[in-house]
Amino acid sequence: MRNVYSVKQVNSYVKNMFSQDFMLNHIYVKGEVSNCKYHTSGHIYFSLKDESGTIACVMFASARSGLSFRMQEGQNVIVLGSVSVYERDGKYQLYAKEIILDGAGALYERFEALKKELEEMGMFAAEYKQPIPRYVKSVGIVTAPTGAAVRDIINISKRRNPYVQLILYPALVQGEGAAASIVRGIRMMEQQNVDVIIVGRGGGSMEDLWAFNEEAVARAIFECTIPIISAVGHETDTLISDYVADLRAPTPSAAAELAVYELSSVQIMCEEYKRRMYQQIRQRIDFSRRQTEQMAFRLKVAHPRQKLNEQRQYLADLDSRMRIRMNSALEESRHKLAIYIEKMKGLSPLQKLNQGYAYVTDKSGRTVRSIKDTKQGEVLDVYVTDGRVRTQVVDIYKEEYDVRREKE
């Protein structure tokens, strides 16, 4: 009788064989990454291949803490994990727990250990970061004296502002003694009292850039009293010096952009400030002039001379009004006097005398108005227009004619 097994039974049996194999449960496999896909669930699916074959791999989201870089096609990596069977497909695959780059695994382990230690010491804390001066006069550069990095820094700095002084410390940036040379360069620039220091180099492998991961370099950057910009490698390279520095630049060219202000923009800004300042000064002068004119007018109004002139004008007005009133009163008086004169003329004896009448008085000066006021033989004075006539009464007659004429 034949034993017949289901597919599930076979796959389960094979999986059990894999799980009982100690080597397959804790194995390091190296190869080249291919078909790498980051799933939306957080899982990473990829393959490892070499010249002889391929093995399917998966790293679940729960194991992502074992990956310190982003996987890309063509990377040579070492994967720590276990080999097991996926029962549904009947295929075996490598379940990754940790992935390191091949050839740099030990360096990455040292990098992560030092990074963790320095971070716990607070050397990456933001409160210790010094601000980069906005307008620098001198820039210290700690890098190799030859290469693209120093040329880029110099060219960009001169283009942005040729008046900024650049001081280069020719440091070793790779190989034995590089870390000590970088430390000496940082301390030398600190003694030169530059405004900002750029520490960096061009891109390279992990081994080439390792001097900037040394603890001595990190401490020199942290202890420096002058702000430091770290500019090591390319934009994707992140080293210990980048974490410790006051500012990280993705490239040496970017470091020059960040350290050296652009002269033309500052000149435009200064011209704008100058224009605003002149405008404000003119406005202030105009305002002060108006204030001065107002104060001068108020002073003029309040000046004693003005008061005196006002009083003089008032006195002149009173004098004019008084003269007008006096003239008016004089004219009125003259008019009344003329009327009175005319009336007096009508009553004046002289007027009567001019009309042929005479004025008679006795020797005592009493007016003789009736025959009863005199007597025969009495001496009388007769006043006429041009003089006086003394006469004696010879006879007295009672004149009936005059009475009759008065009645007529």
Helices and strands as residue ranges (DSSP letters): H 7-20, H 22-25, E 27-38, E 44-49, E 54-59, G 61-66, E 76-86, E 91-101, H 105-120, G 126-128, E 138-143, H 148-160, E 165-170, H 178-192, E 196-201, G 210-213, H 215-223, E 228-232, H 240-244, E 247-248, H 252-259, H 263-302, H 304-347, H 349-354, E 359-361, G 371-373, E 379-384, E 387-392, H 400-407
